[in-house]
């Protein structure tokens, strides 16, 4: 009898500890997200140094680096695709993960991407806040609520991606 009571006590203790730990991890996610939106970046965008400074219905964030082979194709495509939208509808912002900002600037010049909105994450803090594990990594937000993520870039995914953007624009029309 005592053995059963001891086992049940340990099970209950493990359950309560698990619930508390789960709640703590969820709070960490919220804190990291809020930190990410308020994190100050060096930027080539006038008057915008945090994601929180952006006032669009959709915010598309693309993480990239100068050594990323798929980024050579994804960045020109995204830049061209998002030109058709007003900034009140969509803001396309990129976050460069190169430790040396000059590498990013050289990449931008080499591939004629001067029109890109770039946040420079030379200290890796943004990468940590968003838990980036591969490149390119794309995030779509609706008023700071994550609605879609995409890791990598494939030419054949373009129609599906464009339909996804249109869907989110239609579902988030202002009243």
C-alpha positions in Angstrom: 0.0 0.0 0.0 2.8 2.4 1.0 4.6 1.6 -2.3 1.5 2.5 -4.3 1.0 5.7 -2.4 4.7 6.7 -3.0 4.4 5.9 -6.7 1.2 8.0 -7.0 2.8 10.9 -5.1 5.8 10.8 -7.5 3.5 10.7 -10.5 1.5 13.6 -9.2 4.7 15.6 -8.5 6.0 14.8 -11.9 2.7 16.0 -13.5 2.6 19.3 -11.6 6.3 19.9 -12.3 5.7 19.2 -16.0 2.8 21.6 -16.1 4.8 24.3 -14.4 7.7 23.8 -16.8 5.5 23.8 -19.8 3.9 27.1 -18.7 7.4 28.6 -18.1 8.5 27.5 -21.7 5.4 29.1 -23.2 6.2 32.4 -21.3 9.7 32.3 -22.7 8.3 32.0 -26.2 6.1 35.1 -25.7 9.0 37.0 -24.1 11.3 36.1 -27.0 8.7 37.2 -29.6 8.1 40.5 -27.9 11.9 41.0 -27.6 12.2 40.2 -31.3 9.7 42.9 -32.3 11.5 45.5 -30.2 15.0 44.4 -30.9 17.1 47.3 -32.4 18.8 46.5 -35.7 21.2 48.5 -37.8 19.1 49.2 -40.9 19.1 50.7 -44.4 15.4 51.7 -44.0 14.7 55.3 -43.0 13.2 55.6 -39.6 12.8 51.9 -39.1 15.1 50.0 -36.8 12.7 47.5 -35.1 10.0 45.3 -36.5 7.6 47.1 -34.2 8.1 50.3 -36.3 6.4 48.7 -39.3 2.7 49.4 -39.9 1.5 47.1 -42.6 -1.3 44.5 -42.7 1.3 41.8 -43.5 5.0 41.8 -42.6 7.1 39.3 -44.5 10.6 38.8 -43.0 13.3 36.9 -44.9 16.5 35.8 -43.1 19.5 35.5 -45.4 23.3 35.6 -45.6 25.8 36.3 -48.3 27.0 32.6 -48.3 23.5 31.3 -48.8 23.2 29.8 -52.3 19.3 29.7 -52.5 19.3 33.3 -51.3 20.9 34.3 -54.6 17.6 33.3 -56.3 15.1 34.0 -53.5 16.0 37.6 -52.8 15.6 39.0 -56.4 12.3 37.0 -56.7 10.9 38.3 -53.4 12.0 41.9 -54.2 10.3 41.8 -57.6 7.2 40.1 -56.3 6.6 42.5 -53.4 7.0 45.6 -55.6 3.4 45.3 -56.7 2.1 45.9 -53.1 1.6 49.2 -51.3 3.6 49.4 -48.0 0.3 49.7 -46.1 -0.6 46.2 -47.4 2.8 44.4 -47.1 6.2 45.3 -45.9 9.0 43.0 -47.1 12.0 43.2 -44.8 15.1 41.1 -44.9 17.4 40.3 -41.9 21.0 39.6 -42.9 22.9 37.3 -40.7 26.4 38.0 -41.8 28.8 38.8 -39.0 30.6 41.3 -41.3 28.1 43.8 -42.7 30.5 44.5 -45.6 29.8 41.0 -46.9 26.1 41.8 -47.0 26.7 45.1 -48.8 29.0 43.4 -51.3 26.3 40.8 -52.0 23.6 43.4 -52.4 25.8 45.3 -54.9 26.8 42.1 -56.8 23.2 41.0 -57.3 21.8 44.5 -57.8 19.5 44.3 -54.7 19.9 47.9 -53.5 16.1 48.3 -53.2 16.0 45.6 -50.4 14.9 46.7 -47.0 17.7 45.2 -44.8 18.1 44.8 -41.1 21.7 43.8 -40.2 22.0 41.2 -37.5 25.8 41.2 -37.1 25.7 40.1 -33.5 23.3 37.2 -34.1 20.7 38.3 -31.6 17.8 38.4 -34.1 18.8 34.9 -35.3 18.5 33.7 -31.7 15.2 35.5 -31.0 13.6 33.9 -34.1 15.4 30.5 -33.6 16.7 30.5 -37.2 18.1 27.0 -38.0 18.5 27.3 -41.8 18.5 29.8 -44.7 16.6 31.3 -46.3 14.0 31.4 -43.6 10.8 33.3 -44.3 8.1 34.4 -41.8 4.8 36.0 -42.6 3.1 38.0 -39.8 -0.3 39.5 -39.5 -0.2 42.3 -36.9 2.6 40.5 -35.0 0.8 37.1 -35.2 2.8 34.4 -37.1 0.7 33.1 -39.9 3.2 31.1 -42.0 6.9 30.0 -42.0 8.9 28.7 -44.9 12.4 27.3 -44.8 14.4 27.2 -48.1 13.5 28.3 -51.6 12.5 26.4 -54.6 11.4 27.8 -58.0 8.5 25.5 -58.3 7.0 26.8 -55.0 6.5 30.3 -56.4 2.8 29.9 -57.5 1.9 28.4 -54.1 3.7 31.2 -52.3 2.0 33.9 -54.3 -1.4 32.3 -53.7 -0.6 32.2 -49.9 0.2 35.9 -49.9 -3.1 36.8 -51.8 -5.1 34.6 -49.4 -3.7 36.4 -46.3 -4.3 39.8 -47.9 -7.9 38.9 -48.6 -8.5 37.5 -45.1 -7.0 40.5 -43.5 -8.8 43.3 -45.3 -9.4 46.3 -43.1 -13.0 46.8 -42.0 
